[in-house]
């Protein structure tokens, strides 16, 4: 029962902070981008918590348990992506919008905004869906609550938490969540490693391929798990929205440095813990330590629940459970807030009610949070594993959004037609293959293309379309891209005002 009470206590604390922060929400800016006042420290915490989600806790850990350290190719995609983002963070903050579709319309047109919004809604509600499933796993372990009931309870908590205070609540609790996550996994790894017998035990019980670069797989396989996270990170709307929340450009760039360090440490620790613990719990020679069904995706949660079996003191197991809760809730909150912001800002405010008052906008967004929570639950029922959900969502953003988004900042020759066509191509290929997979699996028991490889044709289609269409159409006027390259924040603002007047 102590595990249940600790989990409930942690959730009550998070909800209390969210309710308290809800009284500070006075405007659209407060709810969407925390009043553009987030410090470097809080920005690091919320960036780390947003990225380290159930994709790492469950899908990444499950992959590591099965294939060993080659699974880090999946995490490395994000590490390289974050390093590239360092050179964009200041420029993103300088533009000072609210959403990624804001950027897409600024550089391209309203159709790019609409397509970008659709991409984000599909991908992000998928990601929110597997946070719900992860919560169901936790409640099943700590209280014996049936998984489907746990999923519903988790969904209710995440939806209510997000609806209260938006970005203000998220950045406030994520500094706590980030510290808990980092401490829990960094403490657990050495304790488990030495308890099970260190390198000697691991080399005796694990296949040698677990310690190689690609394992039993190929470079093609490595790219299949590297590229989805790499392209997702570069087009990650949560990241851009949080850069918009930073108090200035310097804070945004400084946060990226500590974010990449924290991400490398935490994701490597999670993979290592999964490998060590799975080798022990799934060892048939160790009586009573079997992992039910050999379910690799639950290995971190199983380690937290039965911590003393692998040499963790009870307090360390409890801390690991709190870290799991922090990972699930923080990622669920952020990935639910972003598409609700897109629907509010990029559809309702842009096309339906441009003159809506700030308070009305906040109310509308809270309603969208609830509706998207329902959609996330529906999408959850369409997939069998969290890894499949993660890779599909990553590909949707990586192929549908990232090429056009990066081109806005890095390639002056990209045209409006090229950007719009690129988004449509990446999203279209991803959807077609995903739907075909679902139909073929139900009818014949096989897939057209495994989820980890969809990124290859989808990204190629998006990038080639971007280049070919841009080079085949007339150059855009300088006024269309000038704001993305100016180093003067005041000039950037003036350019924005000129464009807005011209659009009217």
ABEGO torsion letter per residue (X at the ends): XAAAAAAAAAAAAAAAAAAAAAAABABAAAAAAGGGABBAAAAAAAAAAAABBAAAAAAAAAAAAAAEAAAAAAAAAAAAAAAAAAAAAAAAAAAGBABAAAAAAAABBAAAAAAAAAAAAAAAAAAAAAAAAAAAAAAAAAAGBBAAAAAAAAAAAAAAAAAAAEAAAAAAAAAAAAAAAAAAAAAAAAAAAAAAGEAAAAAAABBAAAABAAEABBAAAAAAAAAAAAAAAAABAAAAAAAAABABAAAAAAAAAAAAAAAAAAAAAAAAAAAAAAAAAABAABBGABBBGGBAAAAAAAAAAAAAAAGBBAAAAAAAAAAAAAAAAAAAAAAAAAAAAAAAAAAAAAAABAABBAAAAAAAAAAAAAAAAAAAAAAAAABABAAAAAAAAAAAAAAAAAAAAAAAAABAABBAAAAAAAAAAAAAAAAAAAAAAAAAAAAAGBBABBAAAAAAAAAAAAAAAAAAAAAABBBBBAAAAAAAABABAAAAAAAAAAAAAAAX
